[in-house]
Structure formats: C-alpha cells, structure tokens
Amino acid sequence: MPSHQTTADLEASLGASLRALRLDQNIDQKTVAERAGVSLHALKNLEGGLGSSIRTLVSVLRALGREDWLKTIAPVATINPLTLTRAAAPRQRATTRKPAPT
C-alpha cells in the first residue's frame, strides 16, 4: 500500500525518531556528533528532517548503538516463493532455452 507521506514527512519522522532515541539515552547532540564523527550542524539537520547524507545517518546510528535499524530497510526474504511450487521439490537442473522458430 503506497504511503501518502512526502519525502519531507518521512525525513522529519526519521529525524524525530533519532532525536527521541538520543534523548532516551540521555546524550546531548554535541556528544553524539563527536562519537559519530560528524559536525553538530549535520546532526541537527538529520534530527530536524532537513536532509542528510547516508554516511551521517549510518554514523549517528552507530554512535547510538542502533545500526541494527539498517537491517529493516531491505530485509532478506526468508521464504523463496519459487520453493513453494511443485510441492517444494528441489531443482535438479537449470531450464534450457529452446531455439526460436525460424
């Protein structure tokens, strides 16, 4: 189901979540920025939903001990739908292509 949130809304939501996480850990912005190796300005932009780089996001998540959040972006499928066909019989060989009719 498509989301009706704009990119700006999603950035603001992510920033608010990061800010809440930081505050739950009782860490000030300056300390997180130093631990992450990013500027205070970059951290404020990220938390404010004003745009940021992936490098800043990853660095801040690591500094907050939550790099596991990144695994939720593109989770690995645990069930392959192709294995559910043909009574889940394992493949014995690859399918060969038939030549096109001339």
N, C-alpha and C positions, 0 to 999 in steps of 0.2 A: 504494500500500500504506500503510495508516494506521500512524502511529508509536505505539508504546506508551509513549512518554515523556510525562510530565506537563508541564504548563506550567512548573512549578518546575524540572524537569530541564532543559528547553530554555533557561530563563533562566540556570541555572548553567553550562550548556555554552557559551552565548554569552559570558557573563562571563569564563569561563576562557580562551576564545579571545582576547578583547580583552586580558586580562591578559598572556597569552603574547606577543601582538603587541607590547604596550608593553615588556615585558622584552626581547624580541628587538631592539628599537630602543634599549635601554638608557636608558629615560626613566623617571624616578620619577613617582609618582602626582601629586604636587603640581604638577610641570611640565605634565603632560597636562591637569590640571584648569584651570590658568591659561590654557594655549593654547586650550582648548575653551570657556573662559568659563563653566565650571560649578563648583560647590562641590566640595571634596575629598570631602565626605560623599556627594554624588551619584555621583561616580566610584567610590567604594568600594562603594556599593550596586550599581552596574551590574556591576562586576567580580565582586562576591560573589553575583550572581544573586538579589539581594533586591528586584528591581523597580526600574524607572526609567521616565523619560519618553522618548518618541521624540525629543524635542528633545535630551536628554542623549546618547542613542545617536548621533544624527547628528553632534552637535558633537564627540564623542570620536572618531568615525570620521574626521572631517575633520582633527582635530588630529593623528591618527596617519597621515594621508595615505592612508586606505583607504576613502574614500566610494564607491569602485567596488564594495564589498561590497553596497551597497544595490541595485545593478542585478541581483543574483542573487535578490532576493526575489520579483520578479514579472517574469521575463524576457519580452521581446516575442517573440511567435511569429514565426519566420522563414518558416514554411510555413503557408499557409492551406489547410486541408483542402478547402474549397469549390473551390479552383482545381484540385484533383486530379480532380474529377469531369468527366464529359463531355469526356474527352481534353484537359483543360486549355484548353478554348476560352474566350476572354474573353467576359464578359457583354456583350450588346448593348443590353439594356433591363431595366428592373425588371419584376417579375411583378405583374400587376394582380389585385386580388381580385375574385372572382366574387360577385355578389349572392346572399344567402341565399335558398333557395326559400321561397315564401310558401304 
